[in-house]
Amino acid sequence: MSFASILLEKRDGLAWLTLNRPQRLNALGWQTLQELEQALADLERDQEIRVLILTGAGERAFAAGADISEMTGMDSPEAEAFSRAGQRVFRRLEEMPKPSIAAINGLALGAGCELALACSLRVASEAARLGQPEVNLGIIPGWGGTYRLPRLIGRGRALYLILRGEMIDAHEALRIGLVERVVPADSLREAAEELAHQLLRKGPLALAAALQAVIGSEGLDPSQAMDRESTLFGQLWKTEDRREGLSAFLEKRRPRFQGR
């Protein structure tokens, strides 16, 4: 597929999706949203792809936010539609039955931070800066930040970031649980691929079920969440991957999962 504002590379079960507007610090506008949605739909269908890594082109930004030049001309209904569109695309990323890794190479602010939040895991360069600075513009996060951030780092810390509108560095993001790993800038790609290859060695059906169990349990009471877990556990018991995984363990060898 050919895109104007993103790059999509596939090889050996892994996809790299790169926001490719470095001259705009990879700001997210309507076109980028539409292309992200198209790329995610393609990746969902592609049975060869099992893990996705998202990053930004250039050295300065993962994504510095939504495209302010597009937002300034919006009226209230258009702004609400823009918010709903971003939420829809990021929800699709979050619910994709394949793990996604945000490789945060620089600024991840506003919508950029929200994009990272929608990924399954986050690896940050030491040069990364993250935050939700929308209140400085007289607005609030609109692409899921007020929902996902409290669930990831807790309500108090989320409000501290959102209400102050200040950036934090990568090590502070690691301390509060906003990212899972911090690495030197020149090691980011290698670290993200290392994590991706760890996931590629796992059973793809098990990964999908684990994602579904965790993401799908949000908003459920404990009894409903446990019931959902048991259902998914039982469904995996019918798969060839489950038989292969248990056999490999008993035979002391690496499993050869087929996604069946």
Secondary structure, 3 states (H helix, E strand, C coil): CCCCCEEEEEECCEEEEEECCHHHCCCECHHHHHHHHHHHHHHHHCCCCCEEEEEECCCCEEECCECHHHHCCCCHHHHHHHHHHHHHHHHHHHHCCCCEEEEECCEEECHHHHHHHHCCEEEEECCCEEECCHHHHCCCCCCCHHHHHHHHHCHHHHHHHHHHCCCEEHHHHHHHCCCCEEECHHHHHHHHHHHHHHHHCCCHHHHHHHHHHHHHCCCCCHHHHHHHHHHHHHHHCCCHHHHHHHHHHHCCCCCCCCCC
